[in-house]
Amino acid sequence: MTIIKLLKAASSLVRWGPLVQDGWVRSHLEGQSVDLNGTPIPWITYPAIDFLSERLPRLECVFEYGSGNGTIWWATKSERVRAVENDPEWYEKMRKVLPSNVELYFEDISTGTGYEEKVLVDECYYDVIVIDGRHRNNCMIQSLKRIKPNGVIILDNSDRIEYVQGIRQLTASGFRKIEFSGFCPIVNFKSQTAIFYRSQNILGI
């Protein structure tokens, strides 16, 4: 019996059903962020994924701090995706599997602020900026310079105390915050993903 058949059979169990249906069991076993069918999904909380999946329109451009299966997922939602990665080995791995509408950059975080400022690479303004990499406080500050008026900023692990400075900067700049707590792929503990938005936004909040 294949892994997908085993997982679908397990979904009938009351205890494990929701985790199997969301794809958590498969992602945990395989060590990568995928859904029940093995399709790449973002490494953020399942409630946030569900919310975005229901509300996202077709996007023009997305920027992502950090890269992975979420980059592949965003590429299916947007005409163009840009992502910046600081790990050279992961960068080499990802650039071989990313679709053609993704531009992936490498930046060494030990040599200055090029990583955080990669969002400023040209005059492009983004529908969505995803912050799930390094130096997140400064990434939030830099994102304010390139988010569209109706764009949204997504911060993963928003419950961590070390990100309070950046969160305060976003809210002081007129962004509201909605939080999604719950399990996320691969790991066996709950986390939190926050979406920051203005009154007129692409998600219709």
N, C-alpha and C positions, 0 to 999 in steps of 0.2 A: 504493500500500500504506500502510495506517495505521501510526502509530508503534507501536501495540501488536503488530501483526503483525510488524513489523520486529524488535522486541525479542524476541518469542517465537522467531523464526527464528534470531536471534543466540544464543539460549540453548543451541543445540546445539553451539556452538563451545567447545572444552575450556577455552581461556584465559579467555573472557568469560562462560561459562555461569553460574557461581554469582552473579556480580555482576548479571547480567541477571535471573536468577530472584528474587533478593532485591529487585530494583527499583532497585538503585543506578544503573545506566545511565540509566534514565528520570528518576530524581530529579536526577541530575547535569545532564542535558540540559534539564530543565524548571526547575531551580533551586528545587525545593521538596521537602519530605519526603513522598514517596509510595511505594507499592509498585509492583509490575509492572503492576497494573491501574489505577493512578492513585488508589488509596484512601489518604487521609491516614494517616500513621504517625508515631510520636514521632521526634524528631531525636536519638536515642541509638544506641548500637551495635546492629548486627543480632543478635549473640548475646544481648544483653539483651532485645531485642524478642521473640525466639523463646522465651526462658526465661519471660518474663512471660505471653506468649500461651498457653503450655501450662499454667500454674499458677494464673493469676488466677481467683478465684471471682467471682461477681457482687458488685459493691461497693456500699456505701451512699453513701460520699462520698469525694472526692479533692480535694486542694488542690495547685495548681501555681504555682510561682514562674516567671514567663515564660509566654507563650502562643504558640500556633501550631497546626500540624497535629496535634501531639501532644495538644493540648487536645481536638480533635475526636475523636481515637482514644480518649482516656480517657472521653469522653462516651458511647461505645458500651459501656464496661465498667462504668459506675457510674450509680447513680440521680441523683447530683448531682455537679457539678464546680465548684469555685471556682478562679479564676486571677487573678493580679495582674500587671499590665503597666506598665512605666515609660516606654515610647516612645509619645508621644501619637498619632503617625501610624499606627503599627502597631496601637494600641488601637482606633482608629476603623475600621481595615480589618477587624480580627478580630471586633469586636462585630457586624458586619453578616453574618457567615457562620457564627457559632457556633450550635449547636442550642439549643433552649429550656431544656435541663437544665444549662446552663452560666451561671454568674454571673461576669462579667469586671469587675475593678476596675482603675482607673487610679491610680497613685501616683507622684508626682514624687520621684525618689530624692535630689534636691538639697535637700529641705526637711525632712529629719529621718529618722526610722526607721519611718515609716508603711508603707513597702514591706515591710520584713522582718516587721513586726508585723501585717500584714493577716491572717495565719493565725489571729490572736487575735480576729477581728472579733466573734465571739460565743462561746458555750460549746460549739460543735461540735467533735467529735473525729473524726479522719480515718483511714480505712483505709490510704491511701497519700498521702504528701506527696512531690511531685516538685520537685527543686531544679535548675533549669536557666535561671536568670535572673541578676540582679545581686546583689552583696553576699552571696555564698553562705555564707561562714563564719557570719555572723549569722543567715542564714536557717536554717541547720542548728541553731543554738542555740534559736531561736524555735520550730522544729518540735518540739522535745522537749516543749513545753508542750501540744501539741495532737494528738500521734500516739496512736492507740489502743494499748492494751497488746499487741495482736497485729498492729499495723500495721507497715508498712515505709516506709522513707525511701529515695528514689532520688536519687542525685547523679550528674549527668552530668559528663564531663571530670574524673573523680576522680583522674586521674593528674597533674593540675597541682599543682605544689608550693605554690601560694598557698592551697590548700584544706586544708592539713595541720591547721591550727588547729581547723577545724570537725569534721574527721574524728576527731581526737583526742577532742573533746568527745563525739561520738556513741559511740565505743568505751568511753570512760570511764563513760558512762551505761548500759552493759550491752548495747550493740548489737554484733553480729557483722557481718562484712563479707564479701560475695562480689563478685568483680570480673569484668567481662565486657569483654574487649579485642577490638577488630576494627574493621572499617570501619563507618561510619554513613552515612546518606543525604547526598547532595549533594557532600560534600568528598572529596578524593582522598588522604586520610591516615588512619591508624588512630587511634583514641581509646579511652577507657575509661569504662565506666559501672559504678557500684557500687550495690549494694542492701544496705541496713543492716536487720537483723532481729534479733528476740529469739528465745529458744528456742521459744516458742509464737507462731506467726505464720501469716498468711493464705495464705502460699505453700507451707506444708508442708515447709519446708527443715529 
